[in-house]
């Protein structure tokens, strides 16, 4: 099964693709979609949608997993990321495959074993689970953690 994980952001969106067979995970691709803060917000959303659509078409996943919004205090940040998630979910829905959404706490619990894990702990566990020699950038690692979380849920 090919799982495409997405860590939404209004400036940096992480993505990661894993192949999951039984209890084995293999990294297929990971990366970042960077959006210039100098661009008007509407153009950033358009670029995010187009770049993500291209990555989804290149990888043809069987399932897509997207991290939900986490925001404690800043409502404006939550709204901005919410808009980005709208573009992400639209691009994902056009693939015609199942889409799952997970809270940051669920992702951390599935990958690290603690819903309060730090970004560094998530990076370390993603590196370990996938057998990588180097840690990945935080947003790419978070996207892979979302994909790994989905694999755990599918396995249950």
Residue frames as a rotation matrix with the C-alpha (Angstrom) as fourth column:
UNK 1
0.584 0.812 0.000 0.00
0.812 -0.584 0.000 0.00
0.000 0.000 -1.000 0.00
UNK 2
-0.527 -0.697 0.486 1.29
0.698 -0.681 -0.220 3.45
0.485 0.223 0.846 -0.90
UNK 3
0.476 0.654 -0.588 0.41
0.874 -0.425 0.236 6.11
-0.096 -0.626 -0.774 1.69
UNK 4
-0.268 -0.452 0.851 0.90
0.531 -0.806 -0.261 9.83
0.804 0.382 0.456 1.04
UNK 5
0.175 0.266 -0.948 1.19
0.970 -0.210 0.120 11.88
-0.167 -0.941 -0.295 4.26
UNK 6
-0.031 -0.099 0.995 0.76
0.478 -0.876 -0.072 15.64
0.878 0.473 0.074 4.43
UNK 7
-0.177 -0.083 -0.981 1.73
0.923 -0.360 -0.137 18.15
-0.341 -0.929 0.140 7.14
UNK 8
0.453 0.481 0.751 -0.17
0.789 -0.609 -0.086 21.34
0.415 0.631 -0.655 6.15
UNK 9
-0.197 -0.458 -0.867 1.32
0.709 -0.677 0.196 24.78
-0.677 -0.576 0.458 6.41
UNK 10
0.834 0.541 -0.107 0.69
0.345 -0.663 -0.664 28.20
-0.430 0.517 -0.740 4.89
UNK 11
0.542 -0.722 -0.430 4.42
-0.798 -0.602 0.006 28.73
-0.263 0.340 -0.903 4.19
UNK 12
-0.631 -0.704 -0.326 5.87
-0.757 0.651 0.058 25.22
0.171 0.283 -0.944 4.29
UNK 13
0.609 0.766 0.206 3.87
-0.778 0.627 -0.031 22.06
-0.153 -0.142 0.978 3.66
UNK 14
-0.541 -0.788 0.294 5.63
-0.728 0.613 0.305 18.77
-0.421 -0.049 -0.906 4.25
UNK 15
0.624 0.689 -0.369 4.82
-0.779 0.588 -0.218 15.65
0.067 0.423 0.903 2.27
UNK 16
-0.525 -0.783 0.332 6.01
-0.785 0.597 0.166 12.09
-0.328 -0.173 -0.929 2.53
UNK 17
0.474 0.630 -0.614 5.23
-0.816 0.576 -0.039 8.85
0.329 0.520 0.788 0.75
UNK 18
-0.464 -0.588 0.663 5.75
-0.763 0.645 0.039 5.42
-0.451 -0.487 -0.748 2.26
UNK 19
-0.089 0.386 -0.918 5.24
-0.548 0.751 0.369 1.93
0.832 0.536 0.145 0.94
UNK 20
-0.299 0.097 0.949 3.65
-0.918 0.244 -0.314 -0.22
-0.263 -0.965 0.016 3.60
UNK 21
0.052 0.282 -0.958 3.58
-0.504 0.835 0.219 -4.01
0.862 0.472 0.186 3.35
UNK 22
0.347 0.137 -0.928 2.51
0.581 0.746 0.327 -5.87
0.737 -0.652 0.179 6.45
UNK 23
0.849 -0.099 -0.520 4.82
0.433 -0.434 0.790 -4.46
-0.304 -0.895 -0.325 9.07
UNK 24
-0.237 -0.960 0.146 7.54
0.875 -0.146 0.462 -3.12
-0.422 0.238 0.875 6.77
UNK 25
0.799 0.410 -0.440 7.84
0.233 -0.886 -0.402 0.54
-0.555 0.218 -0.803 5.83
UNK 26
-0.194 -0.856 0.480 9.89
0.931 -0.006 0.366 1.94
-0.310 0.518 0.797 2.99
UNK 27
0.031 0.109 -0.994 10.44
0.008 -0.994 -0.109 5.60
-0.999 -0.005 -0.031 2.20
UNK 28
0.283 0.106 0.953 9.49
0.924 0.237 -0.301 6.39
-0.257 0.966 -0.031 -1.37
UNK 29
-0.289 -0.358 0.888 9.73
0.570 -0.809 -0.141 10.19
0.769 0.466 0.438 -1.36
UNK 30
0.363 0.435 -0.824 9.59
0.887 -0.431 0.163 13.13
-0.284 -0.790 -0.543 1.00
UNK 31
-0.573 -0.591 0.568 9.99
0.728 -0.685 0.022 16.84
0.376 0.426 0.823 0.69
UNK 32
-0.345 0.376 -0.860 8.72
0.528 -0.680 -0.509 20.33
-0.776 -0.630 0.036 1.27
UNK 33
0.084 0.401 0.912 6.49
0.884 -0.452 0.117 22.64
0.460 0.797 -0.393 -0.69
UNK 34
-0.516 -0.373 -0.771 7.80
0.709 -0.692 -0.140 26.12
-0.481 -0.618 0.621 0.13
UNK 35
0.359 0.718 0.597 5.54
0.876 -0.480 0.050 29.11
0.322 0.505 -0.801 -0.37
UNK 36
-0.650 -0.696 0.306 7.03
0.588 -0.715 -0.377 32.60
0.481 -0.065 0.874 -0.46
UNK 37
-0.121 0.602 -0.789 5.55
0.859 -0.335 -0.387 34.96
-0.497 -0.725 -0.477 2.14
UNK 38
-0.764 -0.213 -0.610 6.07
-0.060 -0.917 0.395 37.72
-0.643 0.338 0.687 -0.45
UNK 39
-0.852 0.517 0.088 3.36
0.224 0.207 0.952 36.23
0.474 0.831 -0.292 -2.66
UNK 40
-0.344 0.836 0.427 -0.22
-0.897 -0.427 0.112 37.29
0.276 -0.345 0.897 -2.04
UNK 41
-0.472 0.147 0.869 -2.00
-0.576 0.695 -0.430 34.64
-0.668 -0.703 -0.244 0.02
UNK 42
0.636 0.771 0.010 -4.27
-0.461 0.391 -0.797 33.58
-0.619 0.502 0.604 -2.87
UNK 43
0.494 -0.532 -0.688 -1.22
-0.733 0.171 -0.658 32.91
0.468 0.829 -0.306 -5.07
UNK 44
-0.592 -0.669 0.450 0.38
-0.806 0.488 -0.335 30.87
0.005 -0.561 -0.828 -2.27
UNK 45
-0.010 0.687 0.727 -2.76
-0.451 0.646 -0.616 28.73
-0.893 -0.334 0.303 -2.07
UNK 46
0.823 0.306 -0.478 -2.72
-0.548 0.208 -0.810 28.26
-0.149 0.929 0.339 -5.84
UNK 47
-0.019 -0.921 -0.389 0.94
-0.841 0.225 -0.492 27.20
0.540 0.318 -0.779 -5.82
UNK 48
-0.571 -0.131 0.810 0.32
-0.689 0.612 -0.387 24.81
-0.445 -0.780 -0.440 -2.93
UNK 49
0.432 0.839 0.331 -2.62
-0.420 0.512 -0.749 23.25
-0.798 0.185 0.574 -4.76
UNK 50
0.780 -0.129 -0.613 -0.72
-0.598 0.136 -0.790 22.90
0.186 0.982 0.029 -8.06
UNK 51
-0.264 -0.963 -0.049 2.52
-0.865 0.258 -0.431 21.58
0.428 -0.072 -0.901 -6.52
UNK 52
-0.460 0.156 0.874 0.69
-0.609 0.661 -0.439 19.11
-0.647 -0.734 -0.209 -4.30
UNK 53
0.680 0.733 -0.041 -1.48
-0.489 0.411 -0.770 17.93
-0.547 0.543 0.637 -7.20
UNK 54
0.421 -0.615 -0.667 1.69
-0.752 0.174 -0.636 17.23
0.507 0.769 -0.389 -9.19
UNK 55
-0.614 -0.692 0.379 3.28
-0.781 0.465 -0.416 15.25
0.112 -0.551 -0.827 -6.33
UNK 56
-0.061 0.685 0.726 0.10
-0.523 0.597 -0.608 13.24
-0.850 -0.417 0.322 -5.83
UNK 57
0.829 0.386 -0.405 -0.11
-0.527 0.297 -0.796 12.43
-0.187 0.873 0.450 -9.56
UNK 58
0.034 -0.909 -0.415 3.57
-0.837 0.200 -0.508 11.40
0.545 0.365 -0.755 -9.65
UNK 59
-0.784 -0.436 0.441 3.12
-0.620 0.565 -0.544 9.01
-0.012 -0.700 -0.714 -6.72
UNK 60
-0.139 0.858 -0.494 -0.46
-0.551 0.348 0.759 7.69
0.823 0.377 0.425 -7.29
UNK 61
-0.852 -0.228 0.471 -1.08
-0.522 0.327 -0.787 6.78
0.026 -0.917 -0.398 -3.64
UNK 62
-0.571 0.676 -0.465 -3.59
0.469 0.734 0.491 4.18
0.674 0.063 -0.736 -2.49
UNK 63
0.527 0.697 -0.486 -4.52
0.816 -0.258 0.517 6.35
0.235 -0.669 -0.705 0.49
UNK 64
-0.224 -0.518 0.826 -3.81
0.192 -0.854 -0.484 9.87
0.956 0.050 0.290 1.74
UNK 65
0.294 0.250 -0.923 -3.37
0.947 0.058 0.317 10.99
0.133 -0.967 -0.220 5.36
UNK 66
-0.053 -0.204 0.978 -3.52
0.210 -0.959 -0.188 14.65
0.976 0.196 0.094 6.39
UNK 67
-0.668 -0.204 -0.716 -2.67
0.736 -0.042 -0.675 16.18
0.107 -0.978 0.178 9.75
UNK 68
0.450 0.889 0.088 -5.43
0.808 -0.447 0.383 18.24
0.380 -0.101 -0.919 11.32
UNK 69
0.169 -0.327 0.930 -4.96
-0.069 -0.945 -0.320 21.80
0.983 -0.010 -0.183 12.60
UNK 70
0.198 -0.152 -0.968 -3.25
0.967 0.192 0.168 22.36
0.160 -0.970 0.185 15.92
UNK 71
-0.377 -0.302 0.876 -3.50
0.204 -0.949 -0.240 25.86
0.904 0.088 0.419 17.29
UNK 72
-0.431 0.153 -0.889 -3.66
0.898 0.169 -0.406 26.86
0.088 -0.974 -0.210 20.93
UNK 73
-0.162 0.274 -0.948 -4.11
0.576 -0.754 -0.316 30.61
-0.801 -0.598 -0.035 20.87
UNK 74
-0.695 -0.235 -0.679 -3.60
-0.268 -0.792 0.548 32.27
-0.667 0.563 0.488 17.50
UNK 75
0.234 0.910 0.341 -6.93
0.197 0.299 -0.934 32.22
-0.952 0.286 -0.109 15.65
UNK 76
0.555 -0.065 -0.829 -5.46
-0.719 -0.539 -0.439 33.97
-0.419 0.840 -0.346 12.60
UNK 77
-0.570 -0.812 -0.123 -2.85
-0.794 0.506 0.337 31.21
-0.212 0.290 -0.933 12.21
UNK 78
-0.530 0.456 0.715 -5.57
0.136 0.878 -0.459 28.56
-0.837 -0.146 -0.527 12.52
UNK 79
0.570 0.786 -0.239 -7.63
-0.080 -0.236 -0.969 30.25
-0.818 0.571 -0.071 9.80
UNK 80
0.205 -0.591 -0.780 -4.63
-0.953 -0.304 -0.021 30.59
-0.225 0.747 -0.625 7.49
UNK 81
-0.828 -0.513 0.225 -3.72
-0.473 0.856 0.210 26.93
-0.301 0.067 -0.951 7.89
UNK 82
-0.148 0.876 0.459 -7.40
0.141 0.478 -0.867 26.07
-0.979 -0.064 -0.194 7.50
UNK 83
0.616 0.303 -0.727 -7.39
-0.600 -0.416 -0.683 27.73
-0.509 0.857 -0.075 4.09
UNK 84
-0.341 -0.831 -0.440 -4.24
-0.940 0.296 0.168 25.79
-0.009 0.471 -0.882 3.15
UNK 85
-0.737 0.120 0.665 -5.88
-0.118 0.946 -0.302 22.54
-0.665 -0.301 -0.683 4.32
UNK 86
0.370 0.923 -0.104 -8.85
-0.214 -0.024 -0.976 23.35
-0.904 0.383 0.189 2.07
UNK 87
0.395 -0.320 -0.861 -6.56
-0.919 -0.162 -0.361 23.43
-0.024 0.934 -0.357 -0.97
UNK 88
-0.701 -0.697 0.148 -4.79
-0.707 0.707 -0.015 20.30
-0.094 -0.116 -0.989 0.23
UNK 89
-0.420 0.620 0.663 -8.03
-0.027 0.721 -0.692 18.39
-0.907 -0.309 -0.286 0.74
UNK 90
0.605 0.604 -0.518 -9.30
-0.513 -0.202 -0.834 19.51
-0.609 0.771 0.188 -2.68
UNK 91
-0.041 -0.716 -0.697 -6.10
-0.980 0.166 -0.113 18.28
0.197 0.678 -0.708 -4.38
UNK 92
-0.841 -0.295 0.453 -6.27
-0.440 0.861 -0.255 15.03
-0.315 -0.413 -0.854 -2.40
UNK 93
-0.045 0.922 0.384 -9.96
-0.196 0.369 -0.909 14.44
-0.980 -0.116 0.164 -3.13
UNK 94
0.472 0.205 -0.857 -9.31
-0.842 -0.182 -0.507 14.66
-0.260 0.962 0.087 -6.86
UNK 95
-0.648 -0.739 -0.184 -7.17
-0.761 0.639 0.112 11.51
0.035 0.213 -0.977 -6.59
UNK 96
0.248 0.870 -0.427 -10.31
-0.765 0.446 0.465 9.51
0.595 0.211 0.776 -5.82
UNK 97
-0.284 -0.387 -0.877 -8.68
0.280 0.842 -0.462 7.55
0.917 -0.377 -0.131 -2.97
UNK 98
0.627 0.546 -0.556 -9.57
0.665 -0.004 0.747 7.42
0.405 -0.838 -0.365 0.73
UNK 99
-0.205 -0.616 0.761 -8.44
-0.081 -0.764 -0.640 10.38
0.976 -0.192 0.107 2.82
UNK 100
0.414 0.257 -0.873 -7.87
0.817 0.318 0.481 10.14
0.401 -0.913 -0.078 6.57
UNK 101
0.207 -0.316 0.926 -7.28
-0.256 -0.931 -0.260 13.00
0.944 -0.183 -0.273 8.99
UNK 102
0.297 -0.225 -0.928 -5.35
0.826 0.548 0.132 12.75
0.479 -0.806 0.348 12.25
UNK 103
0.981 0.001 0.195 -4.76
-0.103 -0.846 0.523 15.19
0.165 -0.533 -0.830 15.08
UNK 104
0.165 -0.982 0.095 -1.14
-0.626 -0.179 -0.759 16.04
0.762 0.065 -0.644 15.94
UNK 105
-0.048 -0.120 0.992 -1.64
-0.961 0.276 -0.013 14.18
-0.272 -0.954 -0.128 19.24
UNK 106
0.830 0.405 0.382 -2.77
-0.283 0.898 -0.338 10.99
-0.480 0.172 0.860 17.44
UNK 107
0.766 -0.599 -0.233 0.25
-0.176 0.154 -0.972 11.17
0.619 0.786 0.013 15.13
UNK 108
-0.104 -0.847 0.522 2.72
-0.843 -0.203 -0.498 11.63
0.528 -0.492 -0.692 17.99
UNK 109
0.218 0.269 0.938 1.09
-0.814 0.581 0.022 8.82
-0.539 -0.768 0.345 19.96
UNK 110
0.971 0.224 0.085 1.28
-0.135 0.805 -0.578 6.41
-0.198 0.550 0.811 17.01
UNK 111
0.648 -0.759 -0.061 4.90
-0.010 0.071 -0.997 7.20
0.761 0.647 0.039 16.11
UNK 112
-0.316 -0.820 0.477 6.55
-0.487 -0.291 -0.824 8.12
0.814 -0.493 -0.307 19.42
UNK 113
-0.289 0.284 -0.914 4.19
0.659 0.752 0.025 6.63
0.695 -0.595 -0.404 22.00
UNK 114
-0.414 0.170 -0.894 3.45
0.732 -0.522 -0.439 9.99
-0.541 -0.836 0.092 23.65
UNK 115
0.407 0.695 0.593 0.93
0.901 -0.410 -0.138 12.58
0.147 0.590 -0.794 22.51
UNK 116
0.944 -0.118 -0.309 3.20
0.005 -0.928 0.373 15.29
-0.330 -0.354 -0.875 23.93
UNK 117
0.275 -0.894 0.354 6.34
0.848 0.399 0.347 14.32
-0.452 0.205 0.868 21.99
UNK 118
0.149 -0.345 -0.927 8.60
-0.193 -0.929 0.315 17.08
-0.970 0.132 -0.205 20.67
UNK 119
0.828 0.085 -0.555 9.36
-0.549 -0.079 -0.832 17.67
-0.114 0.993 -0.019 16.99
UNK 120
-0.151 -0.980 -0.128 12.85
-0.977 0.167 -0.130 16.29
0.149 0.105 -0.983 17.63
UNK 121
-0.461 0.055 0.886 11.43
-0.406 0.875 -0.265 13.06
-0.789 -0.481 -0.381 19.04
UNK 122
0.670 0.731 0.127 9.13
-0.151 0.303 -0.941 12.70
-0.727 0.611 0.314 16.00
UNK 123
0.550 -0.549 -0.630 12.10
-0.817 -0.196 -0.542 13.27
0.174 0.813 -0.556 13.66
UNK 124
-0.478 -0.791 0.382 14.15
-0.858 0.513 -0.012 10.67
-0.187 -0.333 -0.924 15.52
UNK 125
-0.180 0.481 0.858 11.41
-0.175 0.843 -0.510 8.02
-0.968 -0.242 -0.067 15.43
UNK 126
0.846 0.438 -0.305 10.65
-0.344 0.011 -0.939 8.61
-0.408 0.899 0.160 11.73
UNK 127
0.153 -0.895 -0.420 14.37
-0.958 -0.031 -0.284 8.23
0.241 0.446 -0.862 10.99
UNK 128
-0.608 -0.402 0.684 14.50
-0.656 0.741 -0.147 5.04
-0.448 -0.538 -0.714 13.07
UNK 129
0.192 0.795 0.576 11.31
-0.163 0.605 -0.780 3.43
-0.968 0.056 0.245 11.75
UNK 130
0.944 0.212 -0.255 12.25
-0.258 -0.012 -0.966 4.10
-0.207 0.977 0.044 8.13
UNK 131
0.550 -0.794 0.261 15.90
0.659 0.604 0.448 3.15
-0.513 -0.074 0.855 8.64
UNK 132
0.860 -0.218 0.461 17.26
0.198 -0.690 -0.696 6.48
0.470 0.690 -0.550 7.42
UNK 133
0.015 -0.945 -0.326 20.85
0.926 0.136 -0.352 7.54
0.378 -0.296 0.877 7.99
UNK 134
-0.941 -0.302 0.151 20.02
0.248 -0.922 -0.297 11.22
0.229 -0.242 0.943 8.48
UNK 135
-0.302 0.875 -0.379 17.04
0.595 -0.138 -0.792 12.96
-0.745 -0.465 -0.479 10.09
UNK 136
-0.255 0.338 0.906 14.71
0.887 -0.292 0.358 14.75
0.385 0.895 -0.225 7.70
UNK 137
-0.851 0.081 0.520 13.58
-0.171 -0.977 -0.127 18.38
0.497 -0.197 0.845 7.95
UNK 138
-0.871 0.466 0.155 10.87
-0.110 0.121 -0.987 18.71
-0.478 -0.877 -0.054 10.62
UNK 139
-0.082 0.925 -0.372 7.94
-0.821 -0.274 -0.501 19.31
-0.565 0.264 0.782 8.24
UNK 140
-0.094 -0.021 -0.995 8.89
-0.783 0.619 0.060 16.38
0.615 0.785 -0.075 5.97
UNK 141
-0.931 -0.262 -0.255 9.34
-0.041 0.768 -0.640 14.15
0.363 -0.585 -0.725 9.04
UNK 142
-0.628 0.766 0.135 5.94
-0.407 -0.175 -0.897 15.27
-0.663 -0.619 0.422 10.33
UNK 143
0.101 0.666 -0.739 4.32
-0.995 0.048 -0.093 14.35
-0.027 0.744 0.668 7.00
UNK 144
-0.391 -0.320 -0.863 5.94
-0.402 0.903 -0.152 10.91
0.828 0.287 -0.481 7.12
UNK 145
-0.987 0.086 0.138 4.76
-0.105 0.309 -0.945 10.55
-0.124 -0.947 -0.296 10.73
UNK 146
-0.173 0.976 -0.130 1.21
-0.825 -0.216 -0.522 11.19
-0.537 0.017 0.843 9.51
UNK 147
0.128 0.156 -0.980 1.64
-0.818 0.575 -0.015 8.46
0.561 0.803 0.201 6.88
UNK 148
-0.762 -0.473 -0.441 3.08
-0.133 0.782 -0.609 6.08
0.633 -0.406 -0.659 9.50
UNK 149
-0.750 0.584 0.312 0.18
-0.452 -0.108 -0.885 6.89
-0.483 -0.805 0.345 11.86
UNK 150
0.177 0.847 -0.501 -2.24
-0.975 0.083 -0.205 5.95
-0.132 0.525 0.841 9.09
UNK 151
-0.218 -0.340 -0.915 -0.38
-0.507 0.840 -0.191 2.70
0.834 0.422 -0.355 8.46
UNK 152
-0.988 -0.136 0.079 -0.76
-0.130 0.425 -0.896 1.87
0.088 -0.895 -0.437 12.17
UNK 153
-0.364 0.927 0.091 -4.50
-0.694 -0.205 -0.690 2.58
-0.621 -0.314 0.718 11.99
UNK 154
0.194 0.379 -0.905 -4.90
-0.923 0.384 -0.037 0.44
0.333 0.842 0.424 8.85
UNK 155
-0.600 -0.589 -0.541 -3.01
-0.361 0.803 -0.474 -2.38
0.714 -0.089 -0.694 10.55
UNK 156
-0.842 0.253 0.476 -5.44
-0.459 0.125 -0.879 -2.49
-0.282 -0.959 0.010 13.52
